[in-house]
Structure formats: C-alpha cells, structure tokens
Amino acid sequence: VKMLLYRPGFLSGPLLELTAEAMRGPSYWTAGEREYLAMRTAQLHQCPFCIDTHAELTRIAGHGEIDPDDPASARPQLRAVREFLDMTTRTPDRVDATGVTDLPEHALLEALRVSLVWNIVNRLANAFGFTLRNGQLRSGTRALHRFGYRFPGFLLADGETTGHGDVVDNLRHARSEERRVGKEC
C-alpha cells in the first residue's frame, strides 16, 4: 500500500485504474479466472507475495469454479490463454498464438491486460521485497475482492487519475511524464 500511495500521479494512479479495469471490469473471463491468470504470472516471476495472494483470491472470486492448485480444473479456453500468456512473459520474441485462435479478440486483449498488470506488479513486489504479515492474507484479499481493486481517491496523495481516456494510455502518459520531470530535476 505504501508503494501505491507514493507519487500516484506518476505510476500508481494509472496502474490502479488499469488494474481495477483488468481484474474486475466487464470481461470474457470471470473474476476467478483473472485471479488465476494473475497467480500464474506470479508463479512465472517467482513472487511469493503475489502467488499466495492470487491463489486466495482465485478461491474467493472463483466460488469453486477453478482450483488454484489444479490447472486441469480450468476450462479449456483458460488453459489455452494461460499457455499463451506464459509465452508472452517468458519468450516474447517467440510468441505463437495458434492455441488461442478460437478465442474472441476481446478475450485475448483482456487476458493480455491482466498479464501486463501483474508483470509490472510482480517485478515491483520482488524488487521491494513485499511480504505478507500474519493475518494479512485473509483480510487483504477480502478487501481487494470487496472493493474490486479500487482505492478511495482520498488515499492517493493527489487524489486524481490522469484521465487520458484509455487505462493503458494513462499508464504510458504517467511514464513519459515521469521521464520529463526527472530530466527537469
């Protein structure tokens, strides 16, 4: 939470907006399936904080539709997109989309947004050494699920989002703005 509250206009505001939309906005994928994809990304990055958090959120949001400990419990479309996202994370220069040709384009784009978010967050969690304190897994995951990854505006120091229309564009703009300000300093 401390990381998210630090300079929200540069990264965390747009990232939170993208996260809320990717994880709880309208989608081809259920909330539990998106949590499962987030957990899988965390496994690829060996991010214990996010693995545990998203496994628990898969249980909560999935209402039993998928077992985070059993990949075979996922519906075939989710297994196919999981393999595709694994490739985009591990070997982005050798991505092969033949396994996901039966998916609607919007479903693939939605899954890629989930992957984008957690590729960023997992790296930050590992870099800053995020750890779960006693009781945090239960209370934190329930709060994330209840609020749909949305933080009240008053918690963010400037209380604003960048508002460039598209959540990915907001993240891009925040990064370019950070570079501009860094050069001025």
KETOR-593390 format. One line per field, with one value per residue (C-alpha): chain; residue in three letters; x, y, z; residue number from 1. Coordinates in nm, 3 decimals. Layout:
N
chain A,...
resn ala,...
u X,...
v Y,...
w Z,...
resi NUM,...
This chain:
185
chain A,A,A,A,A,A,A,A,A,A,A,A,A,A,A,A,A,A,A,A,A,A,A,A,A,A,A,A,A,A,A,A,A,A,A,A,A,A,A,A,A,A,A,A,A,A,A,A,A,A,A,A,A,A,A,A,A,A,A,A,A,A,A,A,A,A,A,A,A,A,A,A,A,A,A,A,A,A,A,A,A,A,A,A,A,A,A,A,A,A,A,A,A,A,A,A,A,A,A,A,A,A,A,A,A,A,A,A,A,A,A,A,A,A,A,A,A,A,A,A,A,A,A,A,A,A,A,A,A,A,A,A,A,A,A,A,A,A,A,A,A,A,A,A,A,A,A,A,A,A,A,A,A,A,A,A,A,A,A,A,A,A,A,A,A,A,A,A,A,A,A,A,A,A,A,A,A,A,A,A,A,A,A,A,A
resn val,lys,met,leu,leu,tyr,arg,pro,gly,phe,leu,ser,gly,pro,leu,leu,glu,leu,thr,ala,glu,ala,met,arg,gly,pro,ser,tyr,trp,thr,ala,gly,glu,arg,glu,tyr,leu,ala,met,arg,thr,ala,gln,leu,his,gln,cys,pro,phe,cys,ile,asp,thr,his,ala,glu,leu,thr,arg,ile,ala,gly,his,gly,glu,ile,asp,pro,asp,asp,pro,ala,ser,ala,arg,pro,gln,leu,arg,ala,val,arg,glu,phe,leu,asp,met,thr,thr,arg,thr,pro,asp,arg,val,asp,ala,thr,gly,val,thr,asp,leu,pro,glu,his,ala,leu,leu,glu,ala,leu,arg,val,ser,leu,val,trp,asn,ile,val,asn,arg,leu,ala,asn,ala,phe,gly,phe,thr,leu,arg,asn,gly,gln,leu,arg,ser,gly,thr,arg,ala,leu,his,arg,phe,gly,tyr,arg,phe,pro,gly,phe,leu,leu,ala,asp,gly,glu,thr,thr,gly,his,gly,asp,val,val,asp,asn,leu,arg,his,ala,arg,ser,glu,glu,arg,arg,val,gly,lys,glu,cys
u 0.000,0.287,0.425,0.084,0.047,0.386,0.355,0.030,0.025,0.339,0.267,0.025,-0.281,-0.281,-0.167,-0.453,-0.700,-0.568,-0.570,-0.931,-1.048,-0.842,-0.936,-1.298,-1.423,-1.652,-1.474,-1.498,-1.309,-1.465,-1.305,-1.179,-1.021,-0.847,-0.714,-0.589,-0.406,-0.255,-0.143,0.015,0.207,0.330,0.447,0.649,0.815,0.859,0.678,0.564,0.361,0.153,0.132,-0.026,-0.248,-0.386,-0.430,-0.652,-0.831,-0.889,-1.065,-1.269,-1.363,-1.395,-1.655,-1.514,-1.512,-1.136,-0.889,-0.569,-0.375,-0.512,-0.455,-0.667,-0.973,-0.964,-1.189,-1.004,-1.012,-0.841,-0.576,-0.507,-0.477,-0.263,-0.013,-0.018,0.045,0.325,0.492,0.444,0.614,0.894,0.978,0.802,1.009,0.879,0.507,0.283,-0.089,-0.210,-0.351,-0.580,-0.725,-1.067,-1.088,-1.262,-1.013,-1.151,-1.092,-0.729,-0.682,-0.843,-0.610,-0.310,-0.413,-0.424,-0.078,0.051,-0.063,0.090,0.413,0.461,0.338,0.528,0.854,0.783,0.684,1.005,1.221,1.075,1.055,0.681,0.589,0.260,0.227,0.024,-0.345,-0.281,-0.362,-0.715,-0.801,-0.615,-0.760,-1.113,-1.072,-0.928,-1.216,-1.481,-1.352,-1.262,-0.904,-1.029,-0.870,-1.063,-0.931,-0.851,-0.588,-0.395,-0.187,-0.309,-0.646,-0.653,-0.618,-0.454,-0.773,-0.646,-0.938,-0.781,-0.623,-0.317,-0.269,-0.287,-0.002,0.203,0.141,0.240,0.571,0.651,0.558,0.790,1.077,1.006,1.004,1.319,1.504,1.395,1.531
v 0.000,0.239,0.192,0.264,0.584,0.723,0.973,0.830,1.069,0.907,0.538,0.405,0.611,0.491,0.143,0.115,0.228,-0.032,-0.299,-0.237,-0.249,-0.558,-0.752,-0.650,-0.468,-0.633,-0.931,-1.260,-1.402,-1.441,-1.266,-1.605,-1.680,-1.344,-1.408,-1.745,-1.576,-1.327,-1.617,-1.788,-1.472,-1.451,-1.812,-1.730,-1.441,-1.646,-1.379,-1.546,-1.244,-1.242,-1.622,-1.656,-1.351,-1.452,-1.817,-1.699,-1.451,-1.730,-1.923,-1.622,-1.473,-1.808,-1.956,-2.302,-2.272,-2.327,-2.478,-2.271,-2.589,-2.786,-2.635,-2.912,-2.768,-2.465,-2.458,-2.525,-2.159,-2.052,-2.322,-2.210,-1.842,-1.928,-2.104,-1.808,-1.562,-1.783,-1.747,-1.370,-1.346,-1.599,-1.564,-1.257,-1.271,-1.621,-1.591,-1.834,-1.756,-2.072,-2.213,-1.916,-1.867,-1.986,-1.708,-1.382,-1.098,-0.905,-1.208,-1.224,-0.849,-0.871,-1.156,-0.957,-0.665,-0.893,-1.016,-0.661,-0.553,-0.846,-0.844,-0.492,-0.558,-0.885,-0.716,-0.432,-0.678,-0.875,-0.561,-0.413,-0.746,-0.749,-0.994,-1.097,-1.032,-1.258,-1.229,-1.004,-1.270,-1.322,-0.958,-0.813,-1.047,-0.999,-0.621,-0.638,-0.857,-0.643,-0.316,-0.459,-0.329,0.030,0.259,0.561,0.879,1.045,0.777,0.877,1.184,1.395,1.221,1.237,1.000,1.114,1.063,1.026,0.802,0.460,0.297,0.174,0.523,0.662,0.433,0.533,0.903,0.866,0.706,0.977,1.247,1.087,1.097,1.463,1.564,1.358,1.549,1.881,1.778
w 0.000,0.077,-0.272,-0.426,-0.227,-0.329,-0.616,-0.753,-1.049,-1.190,-1.166,-0.910,-1.010,-1.372,-1.263,-1.014,-1.278,-1.522,-1.251,-1.145,-1.505,-1.592,-1.280,-1.219,-1.527,-1.783,-1.934,-2.116,-1.816,-1.474,-1.176,-1.055,-1.392,-1.398,-1.047,-1.170,-1.459,-1.212,-0.991,-1.290,-1.382,-1.021,-1.043,-1.356,-1.170,-0.852,-0.649,-0.325,-0.209,-0.529,-0.564,-0.221,-0.264,-0.604,-0.509,-0.223,-0.449,-0.704,-0.429,-0.314,-0.651,-0.828,-0.593,-0.664,-1.046,-1.055,-0.811,-0.800,-0.713,-1.008,-1.355,-1.509,-1.331,-1.563,-1.866,-2.196,-2.308,-1.984,-2.018,-2.376,-2.288,-1.983,-2.210,-2.449,-2.164,-2.032,-2.374,-2.384,-2.043,-2.090,-2.459,-2.602,-2.921,-2.999,-2.924,-3.109,-3.096,-3.272,-2.947,-2.893,-3.241,-3.122,-2.862,-2.942,-2.993,-2.694,-2.469,-2.574,-2.521,-2.176,-2.079,-2.206,-1.984,-1.681,-1.775,-1.825,-1.479,-1.297,-1.497,-1.359,-1.005,-0.961,-1.052,-0.808,-0.534,-0.582,-0.604,-0.285,-0.101,-0.036,0.239,0.394,0.764,0.993,0.909,0.610,0.351,0.479,0.547,0.248,-0.012,0.117,0.100,-0.254,-0.363,-0.192,-0.338,-0.678,-0.668,-0.632,-0.378,-0.249,-0.416,-0.083,-0.016,-0.323,-0.241,-0.533,-0.548,-0.927,-1.216,-1.535,-1.737,-2.096,-2.188,-2.200,-1.894,-2.087,-2.235,-1.880,-1.776,-2.082,-2.013,-1.649,-1.750,-2.007,-1.755,-1.501,-1.753,-1.831,-1.464,-1.400,-1.672,-1.519,-1.180
resi 1,2,3,4,5,6,7,8,9,10,11,12,13,14,15,16,17,18,19,20,21,22,23,24,25,26,27,28,29,30,31,32,33,34,35,36,37,38,39,40,41,42,43,44,45,46,47,48,49,50,51,52,53,54,55,56,57,58,59,60,61,62,63,64,65,66,67,68,69,70,71,72,73,74,75,76,77,78,79,80,81,82,83,84,85,86,87,88,89,90,91,92,93,94,95,96,97,98,99,100,101,102,103,104,105,106,107,108,109,110,111,112,113,114,115,116,117,118,119,120,121,122,123,124,125,126,127,128,129,130,131,132,133,134,135,136,137,138,139,140,141,142,143,144,145,146,147,148,149,150,151,152,153,154,155,156,157,158,159,160,161,162,163,164,165,166,167,168,169,170,171,172,173,174,175,176,177,178,179,180,181,182,183,184,185
